[in-house]
Amino acid sequence: MIFTKIFVWGGGHNNIVPIPDEQRVLVHTADDIDREIRKQINKFADKKKGILLSGGMDSAIVASYLTGSDAYTFRFLKGKFQKEELERAEYYARYYGLNLHYVDITWDTVLTHLEPVMTAKAAPVHSIEPQILQAALQAKADGVEMMFVGESSDLVFGGMDGLLAKDWSFDEFMDRYIFTHPEDVLAEPVSMQYLFERYRMDGDRIDFLKFMDEVFSIESSSSYLNAFQVAGMPYYDPYARLKMADELDLYRVRHGEPKYLIRQLMTKKYPEIPVPDKIPMPRPVDEYFKTWEGPVRPEFKKNMDMNRFTGNQKWQIYCLERFLNMNEPE
């Protein structure tokens, strides 16, 4: 059971409810995945469809079933940020005849959409949520009735090769997973160890696969759920309806074949190009925060050296401060 923290009186944080295993379709092979995704998307034949299209293989595969539909691709810093990913998305759209729309994201765009997603979530949010909201609103304005995403593929088919890289000790995994340690940032930190303790086994080991299924997957998918709900845009993730029939082959994942079934399907859909490496959804947080001097609220430590934090960590700190400012007691 997952418990959530109530940060705001009168508002509760709601996580996504995963599709029960008994309602998911078991797949053995890449051809099974191909068949089942096609069946799912065919159910929406009467809808004007769109897709959140990145340079990765998950959305590229979904795009192959959506010829004639609208595709929405993030473009940052006038196309200069992660240019290769942008070019791959453009290639996928041409390959299957999608109508490509750019979703231009600036820091001002992020600021515009940050408070709506935090208000809806009643909690700080992931850095992808404001930009997903922008894409959803743009698609809605274009008349799209159903947006497709490929978000769950990593979780269903063994794509998180960094977290799957080895059998972790309890302390190693907790240190690896906690992105920004509370004691490095907060004046009165609260340990997050209680969450990981639920998955401790054999003394100093941790059931990291169960943790990813029950914690990571819900947190990740909830970012999409929240942003699309704020926009009032229905969305559909065909990978979330699938389940591997055979046990995940960790040896293959750990030896250069993360998402080996998806990689096979990608080769079938785009035989002329190499399978791209996994790249997280782009967001130029290093650029956004390169001159930020840090938080000023009393909940944070004073005189922190902000140079020690990555752009993604700075986002978490900034977002928390903005959230606290929004919910200042009257």
C-alpha positions as CSV (number, residue, x, y, z in Angstrom):
1,M,0.0,0.0,0.0
2,I,1.3,3.5,-0.9
3,F,0.6,6.3,1.5
4,T,0.8,9.9,0.3
5,K,1.7,13.0,2.2
6,I,-0.9,15.8,2.6
7,F,0.9,19.1,2.1
8,V,-2.1,21.4,1.9
9,W,-5.1,21.6,4.1
10,G,-8.2,21.0,2.0
11,G,-6.3,19.4,-0.8
12,G,-5.0,15.9,-1.3
13,H,-2.4,14.4,-3.6
14,N,-3.8,11.6,-5.8
15,N,-1.6,9.1,-7.5
16,I,-2.6,7.2,-10.6
17,V,-4.3,3.9,-10.1
18,P,-2.4,1.2,-12.1
19,I,-4.3,-1.1,-14.5
20,P,-4.8,-4.4,-12.6
21,D,-2.7,-7.3,-13.8
22,E,-5.8,-9.3,-14.7
23,Q,-6.8,-6.6,-17.2
24,R,-3.5,-6.4,-18.9
25,V,-2.6,-8.4,-22.0
26,L,0.3,-10.9,-21.8
27,V,2.9,-10.6,-24.6
28,H,5.7,-12.9,-25.3
29,T,7.3,-11.4,-28.4
30,A,7.7,-8.1,-30.3
31,D,5.1,-9.3,-32.8
32,D,2.7,-9.8,-29.9
33,I,3.3,-6.2,-28.8
34,D,2.8,-5.0,-32.4
35,R,-0.5,-6.8,-32.7
36,E,-1.9,-5.7,-29.3
37,I,-0.9,-2.0,-29.7
38,R,-2.6,-1.9,-33.2
39,K,-5.7,-3.5,-31.7
40,Q,-5.9,-0.8,-29.0
41,I,-5.4,2.1,-31.3
42,N,-7.9,0.8,-33.8
43,K,-10.6,1.3,-31.1
44,F,-10.2,5.1,-31.5
45,A,-10.8,5.1,-35.3
46,D,-13.5,7.8,-35.0
47,K,-11.4,10.1,-32.9
48,K,-9.0,12.9,-34.0
49,K,-5.8,11.6,-32.6
50,G,-2.5,13.1,-31.5
51,I,0.7,11.8,-30.1
52,L,3.4,13.2,-27.8
53,L,6.4,12.4,-30.0
54,S,9.9,12.4,-28.7
55,G,13.1,11.1,-30.3
56,G,12.9,7.8,-28.4
57,M,11.7,4.5,-29.6
58,D,8.6,4.2,-27.4
59,S,6.6,7.0,-29.0
60,A,8.2,6.3,-32.3
61,I,6.6,2.9,-32.3
62,V,3.2,4.3,-31.3
63,A,3.6,6.8,-34.1
64,S,3.7,4.0,-36.6
65,Y,0.0,3.3,-36.1
66,L,-1.1,6.9,-36.3
67,T,-0.6,7.9,-40.0
68,G,-2.3,11.2,-40.7
69,S,-2.6,12.1,-37.0
70,D,-1.1,15.1,-35.3
71,A,2.3,14.8,-33.5
72,Y,3.6,17.2,-30.8
73,T,7.3,17.5,-30.2
74,F,9.0,19.6,-27.6
75,R,11.4,22.2,-28.9
76,F,13.7,24.1,-26.5
77,L,16.0,27.0,-26.9
78,K,14.8,27.5,-30.5
79,G,15.7,23.9,-31.4
80,K,19.3,24.1,-30.1
81,F,18.8,21.9,-27.0
82,Q,19.1,18.1,-27.7
83,K,19.0,18.8,-31.4
84,E,19.6,15.2,-32.4
85,E,16.5,14.1,-30.4
86,L,14.4,16.7,-32.2
87,E,15.7,15.6,-35.6
88,R,14.8,12.0,-34.8
89,A,11.2,13.0,-33.9
90,E,11.0,14.9,-37.2
91,Y,12.2,11.8,-39.0
92,Y,9.6,9.6,-37.4
93,A,6.8,12.0,-38.3
94,R,7.9,12.1,-41.9
95,Y,8.3,8.3,-42.0
96,Y,4.7,7.6,-41.1
97,G,3.0,10.7,-42.4
98,L,2.2,12.6,-39.2
99,N,1.4,16.3,-39.1
100,L,4.2,17.6,-36.8
101,H,3.6,20.5,-34.5
102,Y,6.4,22.0,-32.4
103,V,5.7,22.8,-28.7
104,D,8.1,25.6,-28.0
105,I,9.1,25.7,-24.4
106,T,10.8,28.6,-22.6
107,W,11.3,29.3,-19.0
108,D,8.3,31.7,-19.2
109,T,6.2,28.8,-20.5
110,V,7.3,26.7,-17.5
111,L,6.4,29.5,-15.1
112,T,3.0,29.9,-16.7
113,H,2.1,26.3,-16.2
114,L,3.9,25.5,-12.9
115,E,1.3,26.7,-10.4
116,P,-1.7,25.0,-12.1
117,V,-0.1,21.6,-12.1
118,M,1.1,22.0,-8.5
119,T,-2.4,23.2,-7.4
120,A,-4.0,20.2,-9.0
121,K,-1.5,17.8,-7.5
122,A,-1.4,19.5,-4.1
123,A,2.3,18.8,-4.1
124,P,5.5,19.8,-5.9
125,V,5.8,18.4,-9.4
126,H,8.3,16.8,-11.8
127,S,9.9,19.2,-14.2
128,I,8.2,17.6,-17.2
129,E,4.7,18.4,-16.0
130,P,4.5,22.1,-17.0
131,Q,5.7,21.3,-20.5
132,I,3.3,18.3,-20.9
133,L,0.5,20.7,-19.9
134,Q,1.6,23.1,-22.7
135,A,1.5,20.3,-25.2
136,A,-1.9,19.1,-24.1
137,L,-3.4,22.5,-24.3
138,Q,-1.9,23.0,-27.7
139,A,-3.3,19.7,-28.9
140,K,-6.7,20.5,-27.4
141,A,-6.8,23.9,-29.3
142,D,-6.1,21.9,-32.5
143,G,-9.2,19.8,-31.9
144,V,-7.3,16.6,-30.9
145,E,-9.7,14.3,-29.0
146,M,-7.3,11.6,-27.8
147,M,-3.6,12.0,-27.1
148,F,-1.3,8.9,-27.2
149,V,1.9,8.6,-25.1
150,G,4.6,5.9,-24.7
151,E,5.4,6.6,-21.1
152,S,4.9,3.1,-19.6
153,S,7.2,1.2,-21.9
154,D,10.3,1.6,-19.7
155,L,8.5,0.2,-16.7
156,V,6.7,-2.7,-18.4
157,F,9.6,-3.9,-20.6
158,G,12.8,-3.3,-18.6
159,G,14.0,0.1,-19.8
160,M,15.2,1.6,-16.6
161,D,18.7,0.0,-17.0
162,G,20.3,2.4,-14.5
163,L,18.0,1.2,-11.7
164,L,18.1,-2.4,-13.0
165,A,21.9,-2.4,-13.4
166,K,22.6,-4.7,-10.4
167,D,21.2,-6.3,-7.3
168,W,21.4,-3.4,-5.0
169,S,22.1,-3.3,-1.3
170,F,19.4,-1.5,0.7
171,D,21.6,1.6,1.5
172,E,23.0,1.7,-2.1
173,F,19.6,1.7,-3.7
174,M,18.1,4.3,-1.3
175,D,21.1,6.6,-1.9
176,R,20.8,6.1,-5.7
177,Y,17.0,6.7,-5.8
178,I,16.7,9.7,-3.5
179,F,17.4,12.4,-5.9
180,T,18.0,15.3,-3.5
181,H,18.8,14.3,0.0
182,P,16.6,16.3,2.5
183,E,19.6,16.7,4.9
184,D,21.5,18.6,2.2
185,V,18.8,21.1,1.6
186,L,16.4,21.5,4.5
187,A,16.9,23.1,7.9
188,E,14.8,20.4,9.6
189,P,15.0,17.4,7.3
190,V,12.7,14.4,7.6
191,S,14.2,11.0,6.6
192,M,12.5,9.2,3.7
193,Q,13.9,5.8,4.8
194,Y,10.5,4.6,6.0
195,L,9.3,4.2,2.4
196,F,12.3,2.0,1.4
197,E,12.0,-0.1,4.6
198,R,8.8,-1.6,3.2
199,Y,11.0,-3.3,0.5
200,R,13.9,-4.4,2.7
201,M,14.7,-8.1,2.5
202,D,17.4,-10.5,3.7
203,G,18.9,-7.9,6.0
204,D,20.8,-5.5,3.8
205,R,19.0,-6.2,0.5
206,I,16.1,-4.6,-1.2
207,D,13.4,-5.8,-3.5
208,F,14.1,-3.1,-6.1
209,L,11.9,-4.6,-8.8
210,K,8.8,-4.5,-6.5
211,F,9.8,-0.9,-5.4
212,M,9.9,0.1,-9.1
213,D,6.5,-1.5,-9.7
214,E,4.8,0.0,-6.7
215,V,6.5,3.3,-6.2
216,F,8.5,4.5,-9.2
217,S,5.9,3.5,-11.8
218,I,3.1,5.3,-10.0
219,E,5.1,8.5,-9.4
220,S,6.2,8.5,-13.1
221,S,2.8,7.9,-14.6
222,S,1.1,10.4,-12.2
223,S,3.1,13.2,-13.8
224,Y,1.3,12.5,-17.1
225,L,-2.1,12.0,-15.5
226,N,-1.9,15.3,-13.6
227,A,-0.8,17.4,-16.6
228,F,-3.4,16.0,-19.0
229,Q,-6.2,16.3,-16.4
230,V,-5.3,19.9,-15.8
231,A,-5.6,20.5,-19.6
232,G,-8.9,18.5,-19.8
233,M,-7.3,16.3,-22.5
234,P,-7.9,12.6,-22.6
235,Y,-4.8,10.5,-23.2
236,Y,-4.0,6.9,-23.7
237,D,-0.8,4.8,-23.1
238,P,-1.0,1.5,-24.9
239,Y,2.0,0.1,-23.2
240,A,0.3,0.4,-19.8
241,R,-2.2,-2.3,-21.0
242,L,0.5,-4.8,-21.6
243,K,2.5,-7.2,-19.4
244,M,5.5,-9.4,-20.2
245,A,4.4,-13.0,-20.2
246,D,8.0,-14.2,-19.5
247,E,10.2,-13.1,-16.6
248,L,12.4,-10.1,-17.4
249,D,15.8,-11.2,-18.5
250,L,18.0,-9.1,-16.3
251,Y,21.1,-10.5,-18.0
252,R,20.1,-9.0,-21.3
253,V,19.1,-5.7,-19.7
254,R,22.5,-5.5,-17.9
255,H,24.5,-6.4,-21.0
256,G,23.4,-3.7,-23.5
257,E,19.8,-4.8,-24.3
258,P,17.4,-2.7,-22.2
259,K,13.8,-3.2,-23.4
260,Y,15.0,-6.0,-25.8
261,L,11.4,-6.7,-27.0
262,I,10.8,-3.0,-27.8
263,R,14.2,-2.8,-29.5
264,Q,13.1,-5.7,-31.7
265,L,9.9,-3.9,-32.6
266,M,11.7,-0.6,-33.3
267,T,13.9,-2.4,-35.8
268,K,10.8,-3.8,-37.5
269,K,9.2,-0.3,-37.7
270,Y,12.3,1.6,-38.7
271,P,14.7,-0.9,-40.3
272,E,16.9,1.8,-41.9
273,I,18.1,3.4,-38.7
274,P,19.9,2.3,-35.6
275,V,17.9,1.9,-32.4
276,P,18.3,5.1,-30.3
277,D,19.6,5.1,-26.8
278,K,17.3,5.9,-24.0
279,I,17.1,9.7,-23.3
280,P,14.8,11.2,-20.7
281,M,12.2,13.7,-21.8
282,P,14.3,16.8,-22.6
283,R,14.1,19.8,-20.3
284,P,17.1,22.3,-20.2
285,V,17.1,22.6,-16.4
286,D,20.9,23.4,-16.3
287,E,20.2,26.4,-18.5
288,Y,17.2,27.5,-16.5
289,F,19.1,27.5,-13.2
290,K,22.6,28.4,-14.2
291,T,22.4,31.8,-12.4
292,W,19.9,30.9,-9.7
293,E,21.3,31.8,-6.3
294,G,19.1,29.4,-4.4
295,P,16.0,29.4,-2.0
296,V,15.5,32.1,0.6
297,R,12.7,30.6,2.7
298,P,13.6,29.7,6.3
299,E,12.8,26.0,5.7
300,F,16.0,25.8,3.7
301,K,19.6,25.8,4.9
302,K,21.3,29.1,4.6
303,N,24.2,29.9,2.4
304,M,24.0,26.7,0.4
305,D,26.6,26.2,-2.4
306,M,24.2,25.9,-5.4
307,N,27.1,24.8,-7.6
308,R,27.1,21.4,-5.9
309,F,23.6,20.7,-7.2
310,T,22.6,19.5,-10.7
311,G,20.0,21.3,-12.7
312,N,17.4,18.6,-11.9
313,Q,18.2,19.0,-8.2
314,K,17.8,22.7,-8.4
315,W,14.4,22.2,-10.0
316,Q,13.3,20.2,-7.0
317,I,14.5,22.9,-4.6
318,Y,13.0,25.7,-6.6
319,C,9.7,23.9,-7.1
320,L,9.4,23.2,-3.4
321,E,10.0,26.8,-2.5
322,R,7.4,27.9,-5.1
323,F,5.0,25.4,-3.6
324,L,5.5,26.7,-0.1
325,N,5.1,30.2,-1.3
326,M,1.7,29.3,-2.9
327,N,0.5,27.7,0.3
328,E,1.7,30.3,2.9
329,P,-0.7,30.3,5.9
330,E,-3.0,33.3,6.0
